[in-house]
Amino acid sequence: MMQRFVDNILAITKESVKTVTYESLNNITRVINGLSALVLAVLPGKTTILEGIHGWELRPTFRGPRLPRWMENGVSSFNQFIHEFSVDSGTSSSEDYLSGEEDNDEKLPSTPSSQASRFSRTISFSKSATTLGSSENLQSSNLHPTKKSTIMKDHVVHCTTDRRRGVVEDLQLAIEIFIEAAFDIVHKGAHYLLSPLEVGRILFRWFSAHESGDKDISSNVSVPTAALGDTDPTPRERHSNFHQSLNTDARTCRDVITELGYPYEAIHVVTSDGYVLLLERIPRHDAQKVVYLQHGILDSSMGWVSNGVVGSPAFAAFDQGYDVFLGNLRGLISREHVDKNISSRNRYWKYSINEHGTQDIPAMIDKIHQLKMSELKSSQPDSDDETNDQPYKLCAISHSLGGAVMLMYIITQQIEEKPHRLSRLILLSPAGFHEDSNIAFSLVQHLVLVLAPILAPFVPALYIPTRFFRMLLNKLARDFQNYPALGGLVQTLMSYVVGGDSSNWVGVIGMSHYNMNDMPGVSLYVVHHLAQMKRARKFIMYDFGNKAANIAAYGSASPLDLAEYYGLINVPVDLVGGRKDKVIPPSMVRKHYKLMKNEGVEVSYNEFEYAHLDFTFSHREELLAYVMLRLLLVAPAVKKKTDTSQKVESNSRRLTKPSRNSSSLASEEEKSNTGTSEIESLGHE
């Protein structure tokens, strides 16, 4: 009787503490969200800033910036572990996933991730989970009350963590676990105090077990668990992944591609100055149509697959028969270099846009050429001259800084009389010209020009240095989705920083490549280089700050003006601008167009009602259709000859070897040996 009374008191007290704690936390978040709404209501220009966000309505209700739909219902690796062992996890999560995709099924192209494959995987997972759940429910009715409580507690934990959560949700979960643990200790203490005979029996068994030593070790044996397949009766060991236990979206580009059923390869490319780059591939080994996609600043290859099967350029190109390569510039958080001392020190970040265009891109394009020549060798047995005859056509799609990098690559390759191997360029809001900007960017330009040379030895790059704070930023982005007024305020403030651009900046921060493992960074020299372009009002290479260094790198006292060499571009170029783009306004894209047109380049120009990030992170069917149509304009592979009239004399301004630029930036520090390329196939063919 006394034991039951104590149990009831503890249960009531525990629920009361939980309720008070939850309500206090919820009230705090309501106050923060309410204050954010008040501040947002009085900020000037908020309507024009936020109107570009898909689904944003300032009145009559607040709705926060969104993540892409395919990311909203995903689970982290920690949650996958919970799904495997929870009671009803499989049924609920798979039903949510299936229902979330029903609307788009009719629009999906014939891809590895078609309706049938997704439906079969969903049904099989639901069937096994339902069977497991029903058997556990039958057994639970005969369990001891303590075990029942443990099962219910595990079920509550699963329900609280079945999706990726933000800081507030994690705090709620931590509070619940703490309260459960604390009251469990109090409950056991009260039980032992009211049952002294049971305490005596426990102590007697403990001393007996202690004296027996190692005679009975069965309790310490680790028994692997196994699951029976629907068709394969052989037990399969279950591998649990504890790598990501902080409940964040830790998916990589590889995970996204393979989860959708596409093949995948990872290729590690080493540049001439020793930087190790990741070139990712959705392979069609026998395809003669190849497309290379290059991301912009503070981005990675994830941007090209961020909209899932429908709406991502990488998947659309693969479905059209292209062999797809996704480039990653140096600057990812892995910071790999053949010299480990450089990888772990500030010297890693001593590069400008020069190195992106003259070392990163050449290394990746050369690797693509090497792979395709090897794979298509049997189909082109007479192709002996690799310079003028290649059995494939390579097109490049680039965004923002990636566009400037690709232009720099073509021009410098032409100046050095090397083949660039490209057949067409599609540049989405390309960088290069930046004088037409607002006061915010002008202020940043002046600050960077003054402070960058001083801060570079101490703060060589702009990135979040520790895994904890990267994880915290990723989780905060989730909170901004859950509390729309707070998310709207942060979105508005960030839009002010980038000149009023209406891109979904908060939604992008919540993307899975902005997690603790893969968040990209940007070198301060790259920022300094962009500021130099804005000040000079020209598309120039990096100015080393003294004539001697510039002469050594370019053969002249001033850095190369790349726009003067637009006449060397011998492939069609398609330029795309965004009317709502405030980072690179359409006037700056049109400047590229006019200069190319004057130099006789085969160039086209088009504009869309987009902001800067809409070109990659938003599902824009008209843009995707336009890009695919431009790719289809590429003619079959034919033999080409170099126009000798476009060659640059040996005594004119020309670039030295790319490694010279890197050594100048590093103040003539150690030169790295040229590495070799290595391909790592990940088994998805």
C-alpha positions in Angstrom: 0.0 0.0 0.0 2.8 2.4 1.0 4.7 1.5 -2.2 1.7 2.2 -4.4 1.1 5.6 -2.7 4.8 6.6 -3.2 4.6 5.6 -6.8 1.5 7.7 -7.4 3.1 10.7 -5.7 6.3 10.4 -7.7 4.3 10.0 -11.0 2.2 13.1 -10.3 5.3 15.1 -9.3 7.2 14.0 -12.4 4.4 15.0 -14.7 4.0 18.3 -12.9 7.7 19.1 -13.2 7.6 18.1 -16.9 4.6 20.3 -17.6 6.0 23.3 -15.8 9.4 22.9 -17.5 7.8 22.5 -21.0 5.5 25.4 -20.6 8.3 27.6 -19.3 10.4 26.8 -22.3 7.5 27.3 -24.7 6.7 30.6 -23.1 10.3 31.7 -23.6 10.2 30.8 -27.3 6.8 32.5 -27.7 8.2 35.7 -26.2 11.3 35.5 -28.5 9.1 34.8 -31.6 6.7 37.6 -30.6 9.4 40.2 -30.1 10.9 39.1 -33.5 7.5 39.7 -35.0 7.3 43.2 -33.5 10.8 44.1 -34.8 10.1 42.6 -38.2 6.9 44.7 -38.4 8.8 48.0 -38.1 11.8 47.2 -40.3 11.8 49.2 -43.5 11.7 47.4 -46.9 10.8 44.0 -45.5 8.2 43.3 -48.1 10.5 43.7 -51.1 13.2 41.7 -49.3 11.1 38.8 -48.5 8.9 38.6 -51.5 11.3 36.4 -53.4 11.1 33.5 -50.9 8.8 30.8 -52.1 5.8 30.6 -50.0 6.5 33.8 -48.0 3.4 35.8 -47.0 3.9 38.7 -44.6 0.2 39.1 -44.1 -2.1 37.8 -42.7 0.3 35.1 -41.2 4.0 34.7 -40.7 5.6 31.8 -42.6 9.3 31.2 -42.2 11.8 30.6 -45.0 11.6 27.0 -46.1 14.0 24.2 -46.7 13.6 22.2 -50.0 10.7 19.8 -49.6 12.9 16.7 -50.0 14.9 17.6 -46.9 12.0 18.4 -44.6 11.1 14.8 -43.6 14.6 13.2 -43.6 16.3 11.6 -40.6 19.8 11.7 -39.4 21.9 8.6 -38.8 21.1 8.7 -35.1 17.5 8.8 -35.9 17.9 5.8 -38.3 19.2 3.8 -35.3 16.1 4.9 -33.3 13.9 3.9 -36.2 15.4 0.4 -36.3 14.6 -0.4 -32.6 11.5 1.7 -31.9 7.9 0.2 -31.7 6.1 1.9 -34.6 8.8 3.9 -36.3 8.8 2.2 -39.7 5.1 2.6 -40.3 4.8 6.2 -39.4 8.0 7.5 -41.0 7.5 5.5 -44.3 3.9 6.6 -44.5 4.9 10.2 -44.1 7.6 9.9 -46.7 5.2 8.2 -49.2 2.5 10.8 -48.6 4.9 13.6 -49.0 6.0 12.4 -52.4 2.6 11.5 -53.8 2.0 14.9 -55.3 5.2 14.8 -57.4 5.0 11.2 -58.6 3.3 12.1 -61.9 5.9 14.7 -62.8 9.0 12.5 -62.1 11.0 11.4 -65.1 12.0 7.8 -65.7 14.9 7.7 -63.2 16.4 5.2 -60.8 14.3 6.8 -58.1 11.0 6.3 -59.8 7.6 5.8 -58.2 7.8 2.0 -58.3 11.2 1.7 -56.7 10.3 4.2 -53.9 7.0 2.5 -53.4 8.5 -1.0 -53.1 11.2 0.2 -50.7 8.6 1.9 -48.6 6.2 -1.0 -48.5 8.9 -3.5 -47.6 10.2 -1.3 -44.8 6.7 -0.7 -43.5 5.9 -4.4 -43.6 8.9 -5.4 -41.6 8.5 -2.6 -39.1 4.8 -3.5 -38.7 5.6 -7.1 -38.1 8.2 -6.2 -35.5 5.9 -3.7 -33.9 3.0 -6.2 -33.6 5.2 -8.9 -32.1 6.6 -6.5 -29.5 3.1 -5.3 -28.6 2.0 -8.9 -28.0 5.0 -9.5 -25.7 4.7 -6.2 -23.9 1.4 -7.1 -22.2 3.2 -9.7 -20.1 6.2 -7.6 -19.2 7.1 -6.3 -15.7 5.8 -2.8 -15.1 9.4 -1.5 -15.0 10.1 -2.9 -18.4 6.8 -1.5 -19.7 8.0 1.9 -18.5 11.3 1.5 -20.2 9.6 0.6 -23.5 7.3 3.5 -23.2 10.2 5.8 -22.5 12.0 4.5 -25.5 8.9 5.1 -27.6 8.7 8.7 -26.3 12.3 9.3 -27.1 11.7 8.0 -30.6 8.6 10.2 -31.1 10.7 13.2 -29.9 13.6 12.5 -32.3 12.0 11.0 -35.4 13.1 14.0 -37.4 16.1 16.4 -37.4 15.5 18.9 -34.7 16.7 22.4 -33.8 18.2 23.7 -30.5 14.8 24.1 -28.8 13.7 20.6 -29.6 17.0 19.1 -28.5 16.7 21.1 -25.2 13.2 19.7 -24.7 14.5 16.2 -25.3 17.4 16.7 -22.9 15.1 18.0 -20.2 12.8 15.0 -20.6 15.7 12.6 -20.4 17.1 14.3 -17.3 13.7 14.4 -15.6 13.1 10.7 -16.4 16.6 9.8 -15.1 16.2 11.8 -11.9 12.8 10.4 -11.0 14.0 6.9 -11.8 16.7 7.3 -9.2 14.3 8.7 -6.7 11.8 5.9 -7.4 14.4 3.2 -6.9 15.7 4.8 -3.7 12.1 5.0 -2.3 11.5 1.4 -3.4 14.6 0.1 -1.6 13.8 2.1 1.5 10.4 0.5 1.7 11.6 -3.0 0.9 14.7 -3.7 3.2 14.4 -7.5 2.6 14.8 -7.0 -1.2 17.8 -4.8 -0.6 19.3 -7.6 1.5 18.7 -10.2 -1.3 20.3 -7.9 -3.8 23.4 -7.3 -1.6 23.7 -11.1 -1.0 23.6 -11.8 -4.8 26.1 -9.1 -5.5 28.6 -10.5 -3.0 28.1 -14.0 -4.3 28.7 -12.8 -7.9 31.8 -11.0 -6.8 33.2 -14.1 -5.1 32.5 -16.3 -8.1 34.9 -14.1 -10.2 35.1 -15.0 -13.8 33.1 -18.3 -13.5 30.1 -16.8 -15.2 30.9 -14.4 -18.0 27.9 -14.9 -20.1 26.5 -11.5 -19.1 29.6 -9.8 -20.6 29.4 -11.6 -23.9 28.6 -9.3 -26.9 26.0 -11.0 -29.1 25.5 -9.5 -32.5 22.0 -8.9 -33.6 20.7 -10.2 -36.9 17.6 -9.6 -39.1 16.0 -12.1 -41.5 15.2 -10.8 -44.9 11.9 -11.3 -46.7 13.4 -13.5 -49.3 16.9 -14.4 -48.0 16.7 -16.7 -44.9 20.3 -16.0 -44.1 20.7 -13.9 -41.0 22.3 -10.5 -41.7 24.2 -8.7 -39.1 22.8 -5.3 -38.3 25.3 -2.5 -38.4 24.3 0.5 -36.3 25.8 3.9 -37.3 26.7 6.0 -34.3 28.8 8.4 -36.3 26.2 11.2 -36.2 24.7 11.3 -32.7 23.9 15.0 -32.5 20.7 14.8 -34.5 21.7 17.0 -37.4 21.4 16.5 -41.1 24.8 15.0 -41.9 24.0 13.8 -45.4 26.6 14.4 -48.1 26.2 14.7 -51.8 27.0 11.0 -52.1 24.2 10.2 -49.6 21.6 12.3 -51.6 22.6 10.8 -54.9 22.6 7.1 -53.7 19.4 7.5 -51.6 17.6 8.5 -54.8 18.9 5.4 -56.6 21.5 7.0 -58.9 25.0 5.7 -59.4 27.9 7.5 -57.8 31.6 7.8 -57.9 34.1 9.9 -55.9 37.3 11.0 -57.6 40.1 12.5 -55.6 42.1 14.9 -57.8 45.4 16.5 -56.7 46.3 19.9 -58.1 49.7 21.0 -59.2 50.2 22.7 -55.9 49.2 19.7 -53.8 45.5 20.5 -52.9 43.3 17.4 -52.8 39.9 18.1 -54.4 36.8 16.0 -54.5 35.3 15.5 -58.0 32.0 13.7 -57.7 30.3 11.9 -60.5 26.9 10.4 -61.5 28.4 8.1 -64.1 27.4 7.1 -67.6 30.7 5.5 -68.6 29.7 5.0 -72.3 28.1 8.5 -72.8 29.7 10.9 -75.3 27.8 13.8 -73.7 29.4 15.1 -70.5 28.4 18.0 -68.3 30.5 19.6 -65.6 28.8 21.6 -62.8 30.7 24.1 -60.8 29.4 25.8 -57.6 30.0 29.3 -56.4 31.3 30.9 -53.2 30.5 29.3 -49.9 28.8 26.4 -51.7 29.6 22.8 -52.7 28.4 20.2 -55.1 25.4 19.7 -52.9 23.8 22.7 -54.5 23.3 20.9 -57.8 21.3 18.1 -56.2 19.6 20.1 -53.5 16.1 19.9 -55.0 16.0 16.1 -55.3 15.0 14.2 -58.4 12.7 17.0 -59.7 14.4 20.3 -60.0 18.1 19.5 -59.7 20.3 20.2 -62.8 22.6 17.2 -62.0 19.7 14.7 -62.1 18.0 16.3 -65.1 21.3 16.1 -67.1 21.8 12.5 -66.1 18.2 11.6 -67.2 19.0 13.2 -70.6 21.9 10.8 -71.1 24.8 12.9 -69.8 27.8 11.7 -67.8 27.6 14.2 -64.9 30.6 15.5 -63.0 30.2 17.8 -59.9 33.3 19.8 -59.0 34.3 21.0 -55.6 36.8 23.9 -55.3 39.4 24.0 -52.5 38.0 25.3 -49.2 35.8 22.5 -48.0 36.1 21.7 -44.3 38.2 18.6 -45.0 41.1 21.0 -46.0 43.1 18.2 -47.7 46.6 18.7 -49.0 49.4 16.3 -49.8 51.5 18.2 -47.2 49.8 17.5 -43.9 51.5 20.5 -42.4 49.7 22.8 -44.9 46.4 21.0 -44.2 46.5 21.8 -40.5 47.9 25.3 -40.7 46.9 28.7 -42.0 49.0 28.3 -45.2 46.1 26.2 -46.6 44.0 29.3 -47.2 46.7 31.3 -49.1 45.0 31.2 -52.4 42.9 33.6 -54.4 40.4 33.2 -57.3 43.6 32.7 -59.5 44.2 29.3 -58.0 40.5 28.3 -58.5 40.8 29.1 -62.2 44.3 28.1 -63.0 44.8 25.0 -60.8 41.5 23.6 -59.5 39.6 23.6 -62.7 42.4 22.4 -64.9 43.1 19.5 -62.6 39.4 18.4 -62.6 38.9 18.9 -66.4 42.1 17.0 -67.1 40.9 14.2 -64.9 37.5 14.1 -66.7 39.4 14.0 -70.0 41.6 11.2 -68.8 38.6 9.1 -67.6 36.5 9.7 -70.8 39.4 8.9 -73.1 40.0 5.7 -71.3 36.3 4.7 -71.2 35.6 5.6 -74.8 38.8 4.4 -76.3 37.2 1.3 -77.7 34.6 3.3 -79.5 37.1 5.7 -81.0 40.1 3.6 -82.0 41.4 6.1 -84.5 41.6 9.0 -82.1 45.3 9.5 -81.8 45.5 13.3 -81.4 44.0 14.0 -78.0 44.5 17.7 -78.4 42.3 18.2 -81.4 40.1 15.1 -81.4 38.1 13.9 -78.4 35.3 11.4 -78.6 33.0 13.3 -76.2 31.6 16.8 -75.8 32.0 18.5 -72.4 29.7 21.3 -71.4 30.0 23.4 -68.2 27.3 24.9 -66.0 28.5 27.3 -63.4 27.0 29.6 -60.8 28.3 32.9 -59.3 32.0 32.7 -58.5 32.1 29.4 -60.5 31.2 31.4 -63.6 34.2 33.7 -63.2 36.4 30.7 -62.5 35.4 29.0 -65.7 36.0 32.1 -67.8 39.4 32.5 -66.2 40.1 28.9 -66.9 39.3 29.1 -70.6 41.2 32.4 -71.1 44.4 31.3 -69.3 44.4 27.9 -71.1 44.1 29.8 -74.4 46.9 32.2 -73.5 49.1 29.2 -72.6 48.1 27.5 -75.8 46.6 24.5 -73.9 43.3 22.8 -74.8 40.4 23.6 -72.5 38.3 20.7 -73.8 35.0 22.5 -73.3 32.2 22.7 -75.9 29.8 25.1 -74.2 29.6 27.4 -71.2 26.3 28.1 -69.3 26.9 30.8 -66.7 24.3 31.5 -64.1 24.7 35.0 -62.6 28.5 34.9 -63.1 30.9 36.9 -61.0 33.6 39.1 -62.4 32.1 42.6 -62.5 30.8 44.1 -59.3 30.8 47.9 -59.5 27.0 48.1 -59.7 26.2 47.4 -56.1 24.6 49.1 -53.1 26.2 50.8 -50.2 26.5 47.7 -48.1 28.8 46.0 -50.6 30.7 49.3 -51.1 31.3 49.5 -47.4 32.5 45.9 -47.3 34.8 46.5 -50.2 36.6 49.4 -48.5 36.9 47.5 -45.2 38.3 44.4 -47.0 40.9 46.4 -49.0 42.2 48.0 -45.8 42.0 45.1 -43.4 42.6 42.0 -45.5 46.4 42.5 -45.8 46.6 43.0 -42.0 44.3 40.2 -40.9 45.3 37.6 -43.4 48.2 36.2 -41.3 45.9 35.8 -38.3 42.4 35.2 -39.9 43.2 33.6 -43.3 39.6 32.5 -44.0 36.0 33.0 -43.2 34.6 29.8 -41.7 33.3 28.4 -38.5 36.3 26.6 -37.0 34.8 24.1 -34.6 32.4 21.2 -35.1 30.2 22.3 -32.2 29.5 25.8 -33.5 28.9 24.4 -37.0 26.4 22.0 -35.5 24.8 24.8 -33.5 24.3 26.9 -36.7 22.8 24.0 -38.5 20.3 23.4 -35.6 19.5 27.1 -35.3 18.5 27.1 -38.9 15.9 24.4 -38.0 14.6 26.6 -35.2 14.2 29.5 -37.7 11.9 27.2 -39.7 9.8 26.3 -36.6 9.5 29.9 -35.4 8.6 31.9 -38.5 8.7 35.4 -37.0 12.3 34.7 -35.7 13.2 33.1 -39.0 11.8 36.1 -40.8 13.7 38.5 -38.7 17.0 36.7 -39.3 16.2 36.4 -43.0 15.6 40.1 -43.2 18.8 41.0 -41.4 20.8 38.7 -43.6 19.1 40.2 -46.7 20.2 43.6 -45.5 23.8 42.4 -45.3 23.8 41.1 -48.8 22.2 44.2 -50.2 18.5 43.3 -50.0 18.7 40.1 -52.0 15.5 38.1 -51.6 17.1 34.7 -51.7 16.2 32.2 -49.1 19.4 32.6 -47.1 18.1 31.0 -43.9 16.8 28.0 -45.8 20.2 27.6 -47.4 22.0 27.6 -44.1 19.8 24.7 -43.0 21.0 22.6 -46.0 22.8 19.5 -45.3 26.2 20.6 -46.7 26.2 23.3 -44.0 26.6 20.8 -41.2 29.5 20.1 -38.8 31.4 17.9 -41.3 31.2 19.6 -44.7 30.6 23.3 -44.2 32.6 25.2 -46.9 34.8 28.2 -46.0 36.2 31.0 -48.1 39.8 32.3 -48.2 40.3 35.9 -47.2 42.4 36.3 -50.3 39.3 35.3 -52.4 37.3 38.1 -50.7 40.2 40.5 -51.2 40.3 39.5 -54.9 36.6 40.3 -55.3 37.1 43.6 -53.6 39.9 44.4 -56.0 37.6 43.6 -59.0 35.0 45.9 -57.6 37.5 48.8 -57.0 39.1 48.4 -60.4 35.7 48.0 -62.1 37.3 45.2 -64.2 37.4 41.5 -64.3 41.0 41.2 -63.3 43.3 38.5 -61.8 44.7 38.9 -58.3 46.8 42.0 -57.7 49.8 40.9 -55.5 50.4 44.5 -54.4 53.8 45.1 -55.9 55.1 45.3 -59.5 57.7 42.6 -59.1 55.2 40.0 -58.0 52.8 41.0 -60.8 55.5 40.9 -63.4 56.6 37.5 -62.2 53.1 36.2 -62.5 51.7 38.0 -65.5 54.6 39.6 -67.3 53.3 43.1 -66.6 53.2 45.5 -63.6 49.4 45.2 -63.4 47.2 42.1 -63.2 45.6 40.6 -66.3 42.3 42.2 -67.4 40.5 39.0 -68.5 37.9 40.9 -70.4 40.5 42.1 -72.8 41.0 38.4 -73.8 37.4 37.6 -74.4 38.2 37.2 -78.0 40.1 34.0 -77.2 36.8 32.3 -76.1 36.1 29.9 -78.9 33.0 28.1 -77.5 29.3 29.3 -77.2 28.5 31.0 -74.0 25.0 31.4 -72.4 24.7 34.1 -69.8 21.7 34.1 -67.4 20.9 37.0 -65.0 18.3 37.4 -62.2 16.2 40.5 -62.1 15.9 40.2 -58.3 19.6 39.4 -57.9 21.2 42.1 -55.7 24.5 40.2 -55.2 25.4 40.2 -58.9 22.8 42.5 -60.5 21.7 41.7 -64.1 23.5 44.8 -65.3 26.8 43.2 -64.4 25.9 40.0 -66.3 24.9 42.1 -69.3 28.4 43.7 -69.1 29.9 40.3 -69.7 27.5 39.9 -72.6 28.3 43.2 -74.3 32.1 42.7 -74.0 31.9 39.2 -75.4 29.6 40.3 -78.2 32.1 43.1 -79.2 34.8 40.5 -79.3 32.9 38.2 -81.6 32.1 35.5 -79.1 29.0 33.4 -79.8 27.1 34.5 -76.7 23.4 34.6 -75.6 21.8 36.4 -72.7 18.6 35.7 -70.8 17.0 37.0 -67.6 14.6 35.4 -65.1 12.7 36.8 -62.1 15.2 35.2 -59.7 17.4 36.2 -56.8 21.0 35.1 -56.4 20.4 31.7 -54.8 17.3 30.8 -56.8 19.6 29.6 -59.6 20.6 26.5 -57.6 18.6 26.2 -54.4 15.1 26.7 -55.7 13.0 24.5 -57.9 12.7 26.6 -61.0 11.2 24.6 -63.9 11.7 27.3 -66.5 15.4 27.7 -65.7 15.9 24.0 -65.8 14.2 23.7 -69.1 16.3 26.6 -70.5 19.6 25.0 -69.3 18.7 21.6 -70.8 17.8 23.2 -74.1 21.1 25.0 -74.3 22.9 21.8 -73.6 21.1 20.1 -76.5 22.5 22.7 -78.9 25.9 21.1 -78.7 26.7 19.3 -81.9 28.3 15.8 -82.1 32.1 15.6 -81.6 34.1 16.7 -84.6 37.7 17.4 -85.2 38.8 21.0 -84.5 41.9 22.9 -85.4 43.3 25.8 -83.3 42.9 29.3 -84.9 46.5 30.5 -85.1 45.3 34.1 -85.3 44.2 33.9 -81.7 47.5 32.8 -80.3 49.4 35.2 -78.1 53.0 36.0 -78.9 55.6 34.6 -76.5 56.9 38.1 -75.6 53.4 39.4 -74.7 51.7 39.3 -71.4 51.1 35.7 -70.4 50.8 33.6 -67.3 53.6 31.6 -65.9 52.9 28.1 -64.5 49.9 28.1 -62.1 52.1 27.1 -59.2 53.8 30.5 -59.4 50.7 32.3 -58.4 50.3 30.1 -55.3 53.9 30.6 -54.3 53.5 34.4 -54.7 50.5 34.4 -52.4 52.3 32.4 -49.9 55.3 34.8 -49.9 57.5 32.3 -51.7 56.9 29.7 -49.0 57.5 25.9 -49.7 56.5 24.7 -53.1 54.5 21.5 -53.1 55.3 18.6 -55.4 52.8 17.8 -58.1 50.6 14.9 -57.0 48.9 12.2 -58.9 45.2 11.7 -59.3 43.4 8.9 -57.6 39.9 7.6 -58.3 37.8 5.9 -55.7 34.7 4.1 -56.9 32.1 3.7 -54.2 30.4 0.6 -55.6 27.3 2.2 -57.2 27.3 1.2 -60.9 
